[in-house]
Amino acid sequence: MKKVKNKNINHDIGKFIEYLRFEKLLLPNTINSYLMDLGKFKVFLENNNIENYCELSKEQILDFLQILHKNQCESSISRILSTLRGFYKFLVIGEICKKNPWVEVSNPRKPKKMLEVLKVEEVEKFLESIPCSTALEMRDKAMFEILYSCGLRVSELVNLKLQNIDFDEELLRFMGKGDKERINPVGGMGMLFLKKYLRTCRYKIEKEHKSDYVFLNKNGKKMTRQGFWKISKKYARRINLDKNLYPHIFRHSFATHMLQRGADLRTVQELLGHSSISTTEIYINLNKEHIKEVYFRYHPRVKH
């Protein structure tokens, strides 16, 4: 089958990506996700010899959806459809296409998944399992203490710079999603191990490399998200927890533990860097489970 060059769509995707980068100020990882989603759509157009992507028929849309359901999970399908709605909205505003055919296509429904969190004792067990006998181990200890102390995303942790630390006030400045800045206090244990790492170990890892980033890999360069994941998996294998221990679970656990101890929702929202409080409200449901557990454990009239 003859392939379509899709010169126009390559141009339009390029313009859309420029819009996301310079006007919407999206992060590189988010932009890469858009590119991958649009790449799948472009392959579909090429394989089906579709040149006029502004005039998609219902049959063509159904064909694309059928391919997605065969090869993608529900969350990926939802993300791809969201990408296409955004792309075509951009094309309509730019008067490249007359209508957005994806606004009438609904995302697949999926059951709500209860977030998994660690208990306080499980977090402590994990943190205490990290030794501090070498420079890299001290780095790891500091990373995980800060991750849980501040409820960070992994991207925020690895992008932390030396100038973002206020030792006098015990505060850290982070750049979150959409390049939004926020300032978080650091707990005593987090600051203790951060100072130990910076004063006694970081220079051993940095060697001749000069970097502004706080956490460095074994080669003295900036720690990557992938590198942090590997370190996380290494320590997860050392302890016997009946849970999937991944980096983001410390952020979920941070929020849940704060609410369990009486923190108000607005404060937790600010600490997590959520733009909408509705995103933070998922942790209320987790907290309700904790309240029920405590009730049934301690109320004198629960048992028959």
Sine and cosine of phi, psi and omega as CSV:
sin_phi,cos_phi,sin_psi,cos_psi,sin_omega,cos_omega
0.00,0.00,0.69,-0.73,-0.03,-1.00
-0.94,0.35,0.73,-0.68,0.02,-1.00
-1.00,0.10,0.58,-0.81,0.06,-1.00
-1.00,-0.03,0.67,-0.74,-0.03,-1.00
-0.94,0.34,-0.51,0.86,0.02,-1.00
0.82,0.57,0.68,0.73,0.01,-1.00
-0.86,0.51,-0.67,0.75,-0.05,-1.00
-0.92,0.39,-0.67,0.74,-0.04,-1.00
-0.93,0.36,-0.57,0.82,0.09,-1.00
-0.87,0.49,-0.66,0.75,0.02,-1.00
-0.91,0.41,-0.70,0.71,-0.05,-1.00
-0.93,0.36,-0.61,0.79,0.06,-1.00
-0.90,0.44,-0.65,0.76,0.04,-1.00
-0.86,0.50,-0.69,0.73,0.02,-1.00
-0.91,0.41,-0.63,0.78,0.01,-1.00
-0.90,0.43,-0.67,0.74,0.01,-1.00
-0.91,0.41,-0.62,0.78,0.09,-1.00
-0.87,0.50,-0.66,0.75,0.03,-1.00
-0.88,0.47,-0.70,0.72,0.01,-1.00
-0.91,0.42,-0.62,0.78,-0.07,-1.00
-0.97,0.25,-0.72,0.70,-0.17,-0.98
-0.98,-0.17,-0.38,0.93,0.02,-1.00
-0.96,-0.27,-0.69,0.72,0.03,-1.00
-1.00,0.09,-0.26,0.96,0.05,-1.00
0.83,0.55,0.66,0.75,0.03,-1.00
-0.97,0.25,0.44,-0.90,-0.01,-1.00
-0.96,0.27,0.43,-0.90,-0.03,-1.00
-0.81,0.58,-0.64,0.76,-0.01,-1.00
-0.90,0.44,-0.61,0.79,0.03,-1.00
-0.93,0.38,-0.67,0.74,0.02,-1.00
-0.89,0.45,-0.63,0.77,0.04,-1.00
-0.88,0.47,-0.59,0.81,0.05,-1.00
-0.90,0.43,-0.66,0.75,0.07,-1.00
-0.87,0.50,-0.70,0.72,-0.03,-1.00
-0.89,0.45,-0.66,0.75,0.01,-1.00
-0.91,0.42,-0.66,0.75,0.01,-1.00
-0.90,0.43,-0.71,0.71,0.01,-1.00
-0.93,0.37,-0.49,0.87,0.06,-1.00
-0.90,0.44,-0.64,0.77,0.05,-1.00
-0.89,0.45,-0.65,0.76,0.02,-1.00
-0.92,0.40,-0.64,0.77,0.00,-1.00
-0.90,0.43,-0.63,0.77,0.06,-1.00
-0.88,0.48,-0.65,0.76,0.04,-1.00
-0.87,0.49,-0.70,0.72,0.02,-1.00
-0.88,0.48,-0.69,0.72,-0.03,-1.00
-0.92,0.40,-0.70,0.72,-0.04,-1.00
-0.92,0.40,-0.43,0.90,-0.02,-1.00
-0.96,-0.29,0.19,0.98,0.10,-1.00
0.85,0.53,0.63,0.78,-0.03,-1.00
-0.99,-0.11,0.93,-0.37,0.01,-1.00
-1.00,-0.04,-0.65,0.76,-0.06,-1.00
-1.00,-0.03,1.00,0.09,-0.04,-1.00
-0.97,0.23,-0.09,1.00,0.09,-1.00
-0.99,0.12,-0.28,0.96,-0.05,-1.00
-0.85,-0.53,0.85,0.52,0.02,-1.00
-0.95,0.30,0.70,-0.72,0.06,-1.00
-0.99,0.10,0.27,-0.96,0.05,-1.00
-0.88,0.48,-0.60,0.80,0.01,-1.00
-0.90,0.43,-0.65,0.76,0.01,-1.00
-0.92,0.40,-0.64,0.76,0.04,-1.00
-0.90,0.44,-0.69,0.73,0.02,-1.00
-0.90,0.43,-0.61,0.79,0.05,-1.00
-0.88,0.47,-0.69,0.73,0.00,-1.00
-0.91,0.42,-0.66,0.75,0.02,-1.00
-0.90,0.44,-0.61,0.79,0.02,-1.00
-0.89,0.45,-0.65,0.76,0.05,-1.00
-0.89,0.46,-0.69,0.73,0.01,-1.00
-0.87,0.49,-0.70,0.71,-0.05,-1.00
-0.93,0.37,-0.39,0.92,0.04,-1.00
-0.98,0.19,-0.52,0.85,-0.19,-0.98
-0.88,-0.47,-0.17,0.99,-0.10,-1.00
-0.80,-0.59,0.48,-0.88,0.11,-0.99
-0.98,0.20,0.18,-0.98,-0.09,-1.00
-0.88,0.48,-0.65,0.76,-0.01,-1.00
-0.92,0.40,-0.59,0.80,0.04,-1.00
-0.93,0.37,-0.64,0.77,0.04,-1.00
-0.88,0.48,-0.70,0.71,0.01,-1.00
-0.87,0.49,-0.66,0.75,0.00,-1.00
-0.92,0.39,-0.67,0.74,0.00,-1.00
-0.90,0.44,-0.68,0.73,0.02,-1.00
-0.91,0.42,-0.62,0.79,0.06,-1.00
-0.90,0.44,-0.65,0.76,0.05,-1.00
-0.88,0.47,-0.70,0.71,-0.02,-1.00
-0.92,0.38,-0.60,0.80,0.06,-1.00
-0.89,0.46,-0.67,0.74,0.03,-1.00
-0.92,0.39,-0.65,0.76,0.00,-1.00
-0.90,0.44,-0.73,0.68,-0.03,-1.00
-0.95,0.31,-0.51,0.86,0.11,-0.99
-0.88,0.48,-0.66,0.75,0.06,-1.00
-0.88,0.47,-0.66,0.75,0.00,-1.00
-0.92,0.38,-0.60,0.80,0.02,-1.00
-0.93,0.36,-0.70,0.72,0.02,-1.00
-0.88,0.48,-0.61,0.80,0.02,-1.00
-0.99,0.13,0.11,0.99,0.02,-1.00
0.85,0.53,0.52,0.85,0.09,-1.00
-1.00,0.03,-0.64,0.77,0.10,-1.00
-0.87,-0.50,0.45,-0.89,-0.04,-1.00
-0.99,0.10,-0.51,0.86,-0.06,-1.00
-0.58,-0.82,0.31,-0.95,0.02,-1.00
-0.97,-0.26,0.98,-0.21,-0.08,-1.00
-0.95,0.31,-0.19,0.98,-0.11,-0.99
-1.00,-0.04,-0.14,0.99,-0.02,-1.00
-0.93,0.37,-0.39,0.92,-0.02,-1.00
-1.00,-0.05,-0.02,1.00,-0.01,-1.00
-0.99,-0.11,0.87,-0.49,-0.05,-1.00
-1.00,0.07,0.51,-0.86,0.10,-0.99
-0.94,0.35,0.52,-0.86,0.05,-1.00
-0.90,0.43,0.64,-0.77,0.03,-1.00
-0.98,0.19,0.64,-0.77,0.05,-1.00
-0.68,-0.73,0.54,-0.84,-0.01,-1.00
-0.91,0.41,0.60,-0.80,0.02,-1.00
-0.92,0.40,0.77,-0.64,-0.03,-1.00
-0.99,-0.16,0.83,-0.56,0.02,-1.00
-0.94,0.33,0.80,-0.60,0.02,-1.00
-0.91,0.41,0.64,-0.77,0.04,-1.00
-1.00,-0.09,0.71,-0.70,0.02,-1.00
-0.77,-0.64,0.33,-0.95,0.08,-1.00
-1.00,-0.05,0.54,-0.84,0.16,-0.99
-0.96,0.28,0.31,-0.95,0.01,-1.00
-0.84,0.55,-0.67,0.74,-0.01,-1.00
-0.90,0.43,-0.55,0.83,0.01,-1.00
-0.95,0.32,-0.61,0.79,0.08,-1.00
-0.89,0.46,-0.71,0.70,0.00,-1.00
-0.89,0.46,-0.64,0.77,0.02,-1.00
-0.88,0.47,-0.68,0.73,0.01,-1.00
-0.91,0.43,-0.77,0.64,-0.05,-1.00
-0.89,0.46,-0.62,0.79,0.00,-1.00
-0.96,0.28,-0.28,0.96,0.02,-1.00
-0.98,0.19,-0.21,0.98,-0.01,-1.00
-1.00,0.09,0.90,-0.44,0.01,-1.00
-0.96,0.27,0.22,-0.98,-0.02,-1.00
-0.76,-0.65,0.55,0.83,-0.10,-1.00
-1.00,0.04,-0.31,0.95,0.02,-1.00
-0.83,-0.56,0.20,-0.98,0.00,-1.00
-0.89,0.45,-0.66,0.75,-0.01,-1.00
-0.93,0.36,-0.58,0.81,0.05,-1.00
-0.93,0.38,-0.63,0.77,0.05,-1.00
-0.90,0.43,-0.62,0.79,0.09,-1.00
-0.86,0.50,-0.72,0.70,-0.02,-1.00
-0.89,0.46,-0.68,0.73,0.01,-1.00
-0.86,0.51,-0.71,0.70,0.00,-1.00
-0.90,0.43,-0.66,0.75,-0.02,-1.00
-0.87,0.49,-0.75,0.66,-0.06,-1.00
-0.95,0.30,-0.55,0.83,0.07,-1.00
-0.89,0.45,-0.68,0.73,0.01,-1.00
-0.94,0.35,-0.64,0.77,0.01,-1.00
-0.83,0.56,-0.74,0.67,-0.02,-1.00
-0.98,0.19,-0.60,0.80,-0.03,-1.00
-0.87,0.50,-0.59,0.81,-0.09,-1.00
-0.94,-0.35,-0.06,1.00,0.00,-1.00
0.90,0.44,0.71,0.70,-0.15,-0.99
-1.00,0.06,0.39,-0.92,0.31,-0.95
-0.98,0.21,0.43,-0.90,0.00,-1.00
-0.88,0.48,-0.63,0.78,0.00,-1.00
-0.88,0.48,-0.58,0.81,0.02,-1.00
-0.94,0.35,-0.61,0.79,0.00,-1.00
-0.91,0.41,-0.76,0.65,-0.08,-1.00
-0.95,0.30,-0.33,0.94,0.02,-1.00
-1.00,-0.08,0.05,1.00,0.02,-1.00
-0.91,0.42,0.74,-0.68,0.00,-1.00
-0.93,-0.38,0.36,-0.93,-0.05,-1.00
-0.85,0.53,-0.62,0.78,-0.03,-1.00
-0.95,0.30,-0.12,0.99,0.01,-1.00
-1.00,0.01,0.05,1.00,-0.04,-1.00
-0.98,-0.22,0.81,-0.59,0.11,-0.99
-0.95,-0.33,0.99,-0.14,-0.07,-1.00
-0.94,0.35,-0.56,0.83,-0.03,-1.00
-0.91,0.41,-0.71,0.71,-0.03,-1.00
-1.00,-0.04,-0.11,0.99,-0.05,-1.00
0.82,0.57,0.83,0.55,-0.01,-1.00
-0.78,-0.63,0.49,-0.87,0.11,-0.99
-0.83,-0.57,0.61,-0.79,0.03,-1.00
-0.96,-0.29,0.79,-0.62,-0.05,-1.00
-0.84,-0.53,0.46,-0.89,0.18,-0.98
-0.96,-0.29,0.92,-0.38,-0.05,-1.00
-1.00,-0.08,-0.39,-0.92,0.00,-1.00
-0.88,0.48,0.61,-0.79,-0.01,-1.00
0.92,0.40,0.39,0.92,-0.01,-1.00
0.84,0.55,0.56,0.83,0.05,-1.00
-1.00,0.03,0.79,-0.62,-0.04,-1.00
-1.00,0.03,0.64,-0.77,0.14,-0.99
-0.58,-0.82,0.38,-0.93,-0.03,-1.00
-0.87,-0.49,0.79,-0.61,-0.02,-1.00
-0.86,-0.50,0.65,-0.76,0.16,-0.99
-0.96,0.29,0.39,-0.92,0.00,-1.00
-0.90,-0.44,0.73,-0.69,0.03,-1.00
-0.92,0.39,0.25,-0.97,-0.06,-1.00
-0.85,0.53,-0.71,0.71,-0.01,-1.00
-0.93,0.37,-0.63,0.78,0.02,-1.00
-0.89,0.46,-0.72,0.70,0.00,-1.00
-0.94,0.35,-0.57,0.82,0.01,-1.00
-0.86,0.51,-0.76,0.64,-0.05,-1.00
-0.98,0.21,-0.45,0.89,0.09,-1.00
-0.90,0.43,-0.70,0.71,0.02,-1.00
-0.90,0.43,-0.67,0.74,0.01,-1.00
-0.87,0.50,-0.70,0.71,0.00,-1.00
-0.89,0.46,-0.72,0.69,-0.05,-1.00
-0.93,0.36,-0.60,0.80,-0.09,-1.00
-0.99,0.14,-0.51,0.86,-0.15,-0.99
-0.87,-0.48,-0.28,0.96,-0.17,-0.99
-0.80,-0.60,-0.54,0.84,-0.15,-0.99
-0.87,0.49,-0.65,0.76,-0.04,-1.00
-0.91,0.42,-0.45,0.89,0.04,-1.00
-0.94,0.34,-0.55,0.84,0.01,-1.00
-0.99,0.17,-0.62,0.78,-0.07,-1.00
-0.92,0.39,-0.66,0.75,-0.01,-1.00
0.80,0.59,-0.81,-0.58,-0.05,-1.00
-0.99,0.14,-0.22,0.98,0.02,-1.00
-0.96,0.28,0.60,-0.80,0.06,-1.00
-0.89,-0.46,0.83,-0.55,-0.07,-1.00
-0.61,-0.80,0.55,-0.84,0.07,-1.00
-1.00,0.05,-0.21,0.98,-0.06,-1.00
-0.98,0.22,0.60,-0.80,-0.07,-1.00
-0.94,0.34,-0.75,0.66,-0.12,-0.99
-0.97,-0.24,0.83,-0.55,-0.10,-1.00
-0.89,-0.45,0.45,-0.89,0.07,-1.00
-0.99,0.13,-0.01,-1.00,-0.10,-1.00
-0.90,0.43,-0.29,0.96,0.03,-1.00
-1.00,-0.04,0.07,1.00,0.03,-1.00
0.99,0.10,0.16,0.99,0.01,-1.00
-0.97,-0.25,0.14,-0.99,-0.05,-1.00
-0.84,0.54,0.71,-0.70,0.10,-0.99
-0.90,0.43,0.69,-0.73,0.03,-1.00
-0.98,-0.20,0.27,-0.96,0.05,-1.00
-0.88,0.47,-0.65,0.76,0.00,-1.00
-0.91,0.42,-0.64,0.77,0.04,-1.00
-0.89,0.45,-0.65,0.76,0.01,-1.00
-0.91,0.41,-0.63,0.78,0.04,-1.00
-0.85,0.52,-0.69,0.72,-0.01,-1.00
-0.89,0.46,-0.65,0.76,0.03,-1.00
-0.90,0.44,-0.67,0.74,0.01,-1.00
-0.87,0.50,-0.71,0.71,-0.01,-1.00
-0.90,0.43,-0.58,0.81,0.00,-1.00
-0.87,0.49,-0.73,0.68,-0.02,-1.00
-0.97,0.26,-0.49,0.87,0.02,-1.00
-0.89,0.45,-0.57,0.82,-0.01,-1.00
-0.94,0.34,-0.34,0.94,-0.08,-1.00
-0.99,0.16,-0.37,0.93,-0.03,-1.00
-0.91,-0.41,0.47,-0.88,-0.09,-1.00
-0.99,-0.14,1.00,0.08,0.05,-1.00
-0.91,-0.42,0.70,-0.72,-0.01,-1.00
-1.00,0.05,0.75,0.66,-0.01,-1.00
-0.55,-0.83,0.42,-0.91,0.08,-1.00
-0.98,0.19,0.97,-0.26,-0.10,-1.00
-1.00,-0.04,0.97,-0.26,-0.01,-1.00
-0.79,-0.61,0.34,-0.94,-0.13,-0.99
-0.81,0.58,-0.66,0.75,-0.10,-0.99
-0.94,0.34,-0.28,0.96,0.00,-1.00
-0.91,0.41,-0.41,0.91,0.05,-1.00
-0.95,0.32,-0.54,0.84,0.07,-1.00
-0.94,0.35,-0.71,0.70,0.06,-1.00
-0.86,0.50,-0.68,0.74,-0.04,-1.00
-0.92,0.39,-0.66,0.76,0.05,-1.00
-0.81,0.58,-0.79,0.62,-0.06,-1.00
-0.90,0.44,-0.70,0.72,-0.03,-1.00
-0.91,0.42,-0.68,0.73,-0.01,-1.00
-0.91,0.41,-0.59,0.81,0.05,-1.00
-0.89,0.46,-0.71,0.70,-0.01,-1.00
-0.93,0.37,-0.62,0.79,0.03,-1.00
-0.88,0.48,-0.49,0.87,-0.03,-1.00
-0.99,-0.11,0.18,0.98,0.16,-0.99
0.97,-0.24,0.07,1.00,0.03,-1.00
-0.91,0.41,0.59,-0.81,0.02,-1.00
-0.99,0.14,0.39,-0.92,-0.12,-0.99
-0.88,0.47,-0.63,0.78,-0.02,-1.00
-0.90,0.44,-0.64,0.77,0.02,-1.00
-0.91,0.42,-0.70,0.72,0.02,-1.00
-0.89,0.45,-0.62,0.79,0.07,-1.00
-0.85,0.53,-0.72,0.70,0.00,-1.00
-0.90,0.43,-0.66,0.75,-0.02,-1.00
-0.91,0.41,-0.57,0.82,0.00,-1.00
-0.99,0.14,-0.32,0.95,-0.02,-1.00
0.98,0.21,0.47,0.88,0.05,-1.00
-0.98,0.20,0.73,-0.68,0.03,-1.00
-0.97,0.25,-0.47,0.88,0.00,-1.00
-0.86,-0.52,0.67,-0.74,-0.02,-1.00
-0.94,0.33,-0.36,0.93,0.02,-1.00
-0.89,0.45,-0.50,0.87,0.05,-1.00
-0.92,0.38,-0.59,0.81,-0.01,-1.00
-0.97,0.26,-0.41,0.91,-0.09,-1.00
-0.90,0.43,-0.30,0.95,0.04,-1.00
-0.87,0.50,-0.45,0.89,-0.02,-1.00
-0.98,0.21,-0.28,0.96,0.08,-1.00
-0.91,0.42,-0.66,0.75,0.01,-1.00
-0.89,0.46,-0.62,0.79,0.06,-1.00
-0.90,0.43,-0.62,0.79,-0.01,-1.00
-0.93,0.37,-0.55,0.83,0.06,-1.00
-0.88,0.47,-0.62,0.79,0.04,-1.00
-0.88,0.47,-0.63,0.78,0.04,-1.00
-0.90,0.43,-0.67,0.75,-0.01,-1.00
-0.89,0.45,-0.68,0.73,0.03,-1.00
-0.88,0.47,-0.67,0.74,-0.01,-1.00
-0.87,0.49,-0.71,0.70,0.01,-1.00
-0.90,0.43,-0.66,0.75,-0.01,-1.00
-0.87,0.50,-0.78,0.63,-0.06,-1.00
-0.95,0.32,-0.33,0.94,0.02,-1.00
-0.99,0.15,-0.57,0.82,-0.20,-0.98
-0.91,-0.42,-0.31,0.95,-0.05,-1.00
-0.93,0.37,0.77,-0.64,-0.11,-0.99
-0.93,0.36,-0.32,0.95,-0.07,-1.00
-0.95,-0.31,0.28,0.96,0.00,-1.00
-0.95,0.30,-0.73,0.68,-0.08,-1.00
-0.98,0.18,0.66,-0.75,0.04,-1.00
-0.97,0.22,0.00,0.00,0.00,0.00
